Amino acid sequence: MGFHGLDVYSLYESMAAVVDHLEDVDPEAAELARERYRCFEPYGEDAQEYARSTRLVPESCEDEVVEALLDLRENAPRYEGAHPDERFAAEQNALVAKNAEQYYRAMVGGGEDSWNVRDRHMAETASRLTDHYGDGTGVIWAHNTHVGDARATDMPRRNRLNLGQLLREQTPADEVGVVGFGTHRGRVIAADEWGAETEEMRVPEAREGSYGDLFHEAGETDRLLFTDRIDEGSALDTPRGHRAIGVVYRPSLESGNYVPTDLRERYDAFLHLDETTALHPIELHAERAGVPNLYPSGL
């Protein structure tokens, strides 16, 4: 069993992990990787500062992170003393560094949507994990906006795809199941802007006509629905709003929190919790070394 992250936010932590791994198996390669990653030194381990700089000066560290990844892949067969899990983790961190550099550059560059860079990375990571572990079952935990098939929403109008769409496209239909979550009201842990402190917020009652409202009106209880059982022409078969609550959530702007959704096409199953309670974030201790700043959540 393994427990892995899927995202790209750990740019500097991932570069350090690559160098640490190479120090154990190939000190000369470690020095070469360290030299390549020095491209980021002027930005003080601030990925956003690096991204902003690429808007002013058309130079980036793209070549350096790509070369570091290619070197690691080419030389990995020589590192016989390394455990397969260690080799996988090192290559994954090199991949994160490459894709994170692309993500932050896209975030400020106005080119390819940074959202698509993130979700393609998540899908690539899921595929790598499947290859690494072989036969078995994997569970991906992410926000509805990432796991629910983008094609069943208005995301394509903004040229956006997502993880759920990519996995469905890459995987036989009977080997992937997408489960969505929804609520009528409750409490949630979130922040009102990127980088802000997290707080417990009240989730107001679902808007009239939304899926949250429809499930609530059917009876104030929790429900699990398999969407292939939705009757054609029924209320659930009608596309309507599904509330999105992410890292950033603003209850005061509820009208913008609803994603137009075809429930049957977006999810294979849907879990409605009529009233939710806020999660309890993992307690962090200042004396613990090596705890990364997990931007943008701040947790």
DRENSEZA-762356 format. One line per 2 residues: number of its first residue (from 1); their letters; for each residue x, y, z of C-alpha. Coordinates in nm, 2 decimals, always signed. Layout:
N
NUM) A) X/Y/Z  ...
This chain:
299
1) MG) +0.00/+0.00/+0.00  +0.12/+0.35/-0.08
3) FH) +0.00/+0.70/+0.00  +0.10/+0.96/-0.25
5) GL) +0.03/+1.32/-0.34  -0.08/+1.42/-0.70
7) DV) -0.02/+1.79/-0.72  +0.26/+2.02/-0.84
9) YS) +0.30/+2.28/-0.56  +0.62/+2.13/-0.40
11) LY) +0.87/+2.27/-0.66  +1.16/+2.34/-0.42
13) ES) +1.09/+2.05/-0.20  +1.09/+1.81/-0.50
15) MA) +1.42/+1.95/-0.63  +1.58/+1.89/-0.29
17) AV) +1.44/+1.54/-0.28  +1.60/+1.46/-0.62
19) VD) +1.94/+1.59/-0.50  +1.91/+1.39/-0.18
21) HL) +1.84/+1.07/-0.36  +2.13/+1.12/-0.60
23) ED) +2.37/+1.20/-0.32  +2.31/+0.84/-0.20
25) VD) +2.34/+0.67/-0.54  +2.55/+0.89/-0.76
27) PE) +2.72/+1.20/-0.60  +2.85/+1.32/-0.94
29) AA) +2.49/+1.32/-1.08  +2.38/+1.49/-0.76
31) EL) +2.62/+1.78/-0.82  +2.50/+1.81/-1.18
33) AR) +2.14/+1.82/-1.07  +2.22/+2.07/-0.80
35) ER) +2.39/+2.29/-1.06  +2.09/+2.28/-1.29
37) YR) +1.85/+2.36/-1.01  +2.06/+2.66/-0.91
39) CF) +1.87/+2.84/-1.19  +1.60/+2.90/-0.93
41) EP) +1.83/+3.04/-0.66  +1.77/+3.41/-0.74
43) YG) +1.41/+3.37/-0.65  +1.46/+3.27/-0.29
45) ED) +1.26/+2.95/-0.30  +0.95/+3.15/-0.40
47) AQ) +0.79/+2.98/-0.69  +0.55/+3.27/-0.75
49) EY) +0.84/+3.52/-0.76  +1.01/+3.29/-1.02
51) AR) +0.68/+3.29/-1.22  +0.65/+3.67/-1.21
53) ST) +1.01/+3.71/-1.33  +0.94/+3.52/-1.65
55) RL) +0.69/+3.79/-1.74  +0.95/+4.06/-1.73
57) VP) +1.25/+3.86/-1.87  +1.18/+3.59/-2.14
59) ES) +1.41/+3.34/-1.97  +1.31/+3.04/-1.77
61) CE) +1.45/+2.73/-1.60  +1.25/+2.50/-1.83
63) DE) +1.55/+2.34/-2.00  +1.72/+2.28/-1.66
65) VV) +1.43/+2.09/-1.50  +1.37/+1.89/-1.82
67) EA) +1.74/+1.79/-1.84  +1.74/+1.69/-1.48
69) LL) +1.44/+1.46/-1.53  +1.59/+1.30/-1.85
71) DL) +1.93/+1.24/-1.68  +1.76/+1.07/-1.39
73) RE) +1.55/+0.85/-1.62  +1.85/+0.76/-1.83
75) NA) +2.08/+0.67/-1.54  +1.82/+0.50/-1.31
77) PR) +1.90/+0.15/-1.44  +2.26/+0.19/-1.31
79) YE) +2.15/+0.26/-0.95  +2.11/-0.11/-0.85
81) GA) +2.14/-0.03/-0.48  +1.83/+0.19/-0.48
83) HP) +1.49/+0.03/-0.38  +1.23/+0.05/-0.66
85) DE) +1.01/+0.27/-0.44  +1.31/+0.51/-0.39
87) RF) +1.38/+0.52/-0.76  +1.01/+0.59/-0.83
89) AA) +0.99/+0.87/-0.57  +1.31/+1.03/-0.71
91) EQ) +1.18/+1.03/-1.07  +0.84/+1.15/-0.95
93) NA) +1.00/+1.45/-0.77  +1.20/+1.53/-1.09
95) LV) +0.87/+1.51/-1.28  +0.70/+1.74/-1.03
97) AK) +0.98/+1.99/-1.06  +0.94/+1.99/-1.44
99) NA) +0.57/+2.03/-1.43  +0.56/+2.27/-1.15
101) EQ) +0.80/+2.50/-1.34  +0.55/+2.48/-1.63
103) YY) +0.26/+2.54/-1.40  +0.39/+2.85/-1.24
105) RA) +0.50/+2.99/-1.57  +0.16/+2.93/-1.72
107) MV) +0.00/+3.09/-1.41  +0.13/+3.43/-1.50
109) GG) +0.21/+3.40/-1.87  -0.13/+3.40/-2.02
111) GE) -0.05/+3.10/-2.24  -0.17/+2.75/-2.17
113) DS) -0.42/+2.74/-1.88  -0.23/+2.65/-1.56
115) WN) -0.53/+2.45/-1.45  -0.48/+2.21/-1.74
117) VR) -0.11/+2.18/-1.66  -0.20/+2.07/-1.30
119) DR) -0.47/+1.82/-1.40  -0.26/+1.67/-1.67
121) HM) +0.02/+1.62/-1.41  -0.23/+1.45/-1.18
123) AE) -0.34/+1.22/-1.45  +0.02/+1.14/-1.55
125) TA) +0.10/+1.07/-1.18  -0.20/+0.84/-1.15
127) SR) -0.08/+0.65/-1.46  +0.27/+0.62/-1.32
129) LT) +0.14/+0.49/-0.99  -0.07/+0.23/-1.17
131) DH) +0.24/+0.11/-1.36  +0.45/+0.11/-1.04
133) YG) +0.21/-0.09/-0.83  +0.07/-0.32/-1.10
135) DG) -0.26/-0.48/-1.04  -0.47/-0.34/-0.76
137) TG) -0.71/-0.06/-0.67  -0.63/+0.31/-0.63
139) VI) -0.84/+0.58/-0.47  -0.79/+0.94/-0.57
141) WA) -0.93/+1.20/-0.33  -0.97/+1.55/-0.48
143) HN) -1.23/+1.82/-0.52  -1.53/+1.77/-0.73
145) TH) -1.40/+2.02/-0.98  -1.10/+1.79/-1.04
147) VG) -1.26/+1.44/-1.03  -1.60/+1.51/-1.19
149) DA) -1.58/+1.48/-1.57  -1.52/+1.84/-1.71
151) RA) -1.72/+1.76/-2.02  -2.04/+1.74/-1.82
153) TD) -1.99/+2.10/-1.71  -1.92/+2.44/-1.86
155) MP) -1.55/+2.39/-1.83  -1.49/+2.31/-2.20
157) RR) -1.61/+2.66/-2.29  -1.31/+2.79/-2.11
159) NR) -1.08/+2.53/-2.28  -1.04/+2.35/-1.95
161) LN) -1.01/+1.97/-1.89  -0.97/+1.79/-1.57
163) LG) -0.84/+1.47/-1.40  -1.18/+1.29/-1.41
165) QL) -1.21/+1.35/-1.79  -0.85/+1.24/-1.86
167) LR) -0.88/+0.92/-1.65  -1.21/+0.83/-1.83
169) EQ) -1.04/+0.89/-2.17  -0.73/+0.68/-2.07
171) TP) -0.90/+0.40/-1.88  -1.17/+0.14/-1.98
173) AD) -1.51/+0.24/-1.85  -1.54/-0.05/-1.62
175) EV) -1.21/+0.02/-1.45  -1.27/+0.38/-1.33
177) GV) -1.55/+0.51/-1.12  -1.61/+0.88/-1.04
179) VG) -1.78/+0.97/-0.71  -1.91/+1.32/-0.65
181) FG) -2.00/+1.49/-0.32  -2.27/+1.74/-0.24
183) TH) -2.44/+1.90/+0.06  -2.74/+2.12/+0.15
185) RG) -2.58/+2.32/+0.43  -2.32/+2.29/+0.71
187) RV) -1.97/+2.40/+0.79  -1.64/+2.38/+0.60
189) IA) -1.27/+2.45/+0.64  -1.15/+2.69/+0.37
191) AD) -0.99/+3.03/+0.30  -1.14/+3.34/+0.14
193) EW) -0.84/+3.39/-0.09  -0.52/+3.22/-0.20
195) GA) -0.26/+3.21/+0.08  -0.49/+3.33/+0.35
197) ET) -0.53/+3.15/+0.68  -0.78/+2.87/+0.68
199) EE) -1.10/+2.92/+0.89  -1.42/+2.74/+0.96
201) MR) -1.70/+2.88/+0.75  -2.08/+2.84/+0.74
203) VP) -2.21/+2.68/+0.42  -2.55/+2.84/+0.35
205) EA) -2.85/+2.63/+0.24  -2.82/+2.52/-0.12
207) RE) -2.97/+2.75/-0.38  -3.32/+2.68/-0.50
209) GS) -3.32/+2.44/-0.80  -2.97/+2.32/-0.74
211) YG) -2.88/+1.95/-0.69  -2.82/+2.02/-0.32
213) DL) -3.17/+2.17/-0.29  -3.33/+1.88/-0.49
215) FH) -3.18/+1.61/-0.26  -3.28/+1.81/+0.05
217) EA) -3.64/+1.85/-0.07  -3.66/+1.47/-0.13
219) GE) -3.60/+1.42/+0.24  -3.35/+1.56/+0.50
221) TD) -3.12/+1.26/+0.50  -2.79/+1.14/+0.35
223) RL) -2.81/+0.96/+0.02  -2.60/+0.76/-0.22
225) LF) -2.71/+0.76/-0.58  -2.57/+0.56/-0.87
227) TD) -2.62/+0.78/-1.16  -2.69/+0.50/-1.42
229) RI) -3.02/+0.46/-1.23  -3.14/+0.81/-1.30
231) DE) -3.45/+0.79/-1.51  -3.45/+0.99/-1.83
233) GS) -3.66/+1.30/-1.81  -3.66/+1.30/-1.43
235) AL) -3.56/+1.60/-1.21  -3.21/+1.45/-1.16
237) DT) -3.17/+1.41/-1.54  -3.20/+1.78/-1.59
239) PR) -2.87/+1.97/-1.58  -2.86/+2.21/-1.29
241) GH) -2.61/+2.38/-1.06  -2.38/+2.19/-0.83
243) RA) -2.20/+2.39/-0.56  -1.82/+2.39/-0.57
245) IG) -1.63/+2.43/-0.25  -1.26/+2.44/-0.28
247) VV) -0.95/+2.57/-0.10  -1.09/+2.91/-0.16
249) YR) -1.46/+2.96/-0.07  -1.67/+3.27/-0.04
251) PS) -2.02/+3.20/+0.09  -2.10/+3.57/+0.03
253) LE) -2.07/+3.51/-0.34  -2.28/+3.20/-0.37
255) SG) -2.40/+3.27/-0.72  -2.05/+3.21/-0.85
257) NY) -2.00/+2.89/-0.66  -2.23/+2.67/-0.87
259) VP) -2.11/+2.47/-1.16  -2.36/+2.38/-1.43
261) TD) -2.37/+2.00/-1.42  -2.51/+1.70/-1.60
263) LR) -2.51/+1.47/-1.29  -2.53/+1.15/-1.49
265) ER) -2.24/+1.24/-1.72  -2.02/+1.40/-1.46
267) YD) -2.02/+1.12/-1.20  -2.08/+0.74/-1.17
269) AF) -2.21/+0.79/-0.82  -2.31/+1.08/-0.60
271) LH) -2.30/+1.11/-0.22  -2.53/+1.37/-0.07
273) LD) -2.46/+1.47/+0.29  -2.75/+1.69/+0.39
275) ET) -2.56/+1.87/+0.66  -2.18/+1.86/+0.67
277) TA) -1.94/+1.94/+0.96  -1.60/+2.09/+0.91
279) LH) -1.29/+1.88/+0.88  -1.02/+1.90/+1.15
281) PI) -0.69/+2.00/+0.98  -0.39/+1.79/+1.08
283) EL) -0.21/+1.97/+1.37  +0.13/+2.10/+1.27
285) HA) +0.41/+2.13/+1.52  +0.68/+2.40/+1.48
287) ER) +0.95/+2.16/+1.61  +0.88/+1.92/+1.32
289) AG) +1.14/+1.97/+1.05  +1.08/+1.93/+0.69
291) VP) +0.71/+2.03/+0.69  +0.66/+2.20/+0.35
293) NL) +0.44/+2.51/+0.29  +0.16/+2.34/+0.10
295) YP) +0.06/+2.65/-0.11  -0.21/+2.75/-0.17
297) SG) -0.39/+2.58/+0.12  -0.16/+2.70/+0.39
299) L) -0.21/+2.37/+0.58
